[in-house]
């Protein structure tokens, strides 16, 4: 089997370029580019493209309801991604590794919207998938974020976490 790199996949490259633009501060342009890509991909397009794009697009919205809509799309798309497709994109990735972050984002959005029971359900789902996450910098970041969201849920706190990805007001 041949392993494709992100460069060999123009859609993933375009998603990455838009993500970099958003992280550099041009949120509006990044959002426009990702929304345009979403239209091109379509709701029945490549699930890896849909999952990745929706996951990153959610981070470009301050409003938790808007972010939630994209995070739900990301999770739905992840359920349609095959391990083979992920491996074709990058040999070091596994679809199981996507779920802790996807559920964390959903938990955080539901928490910000005051839906604490649903937030807790997604925290539990994130924790169930956590054993597959490596003990590296990303794993530490994810575990710290999970702890922060769990604490906020227990306090019934709906404010944005300072460490949350995305634009700030």
Order of alpha helices (4+ residues) and beta strands (2+ residues): alpha-alpha-alpha-alpha-alpha-alpha-alpha-alpha
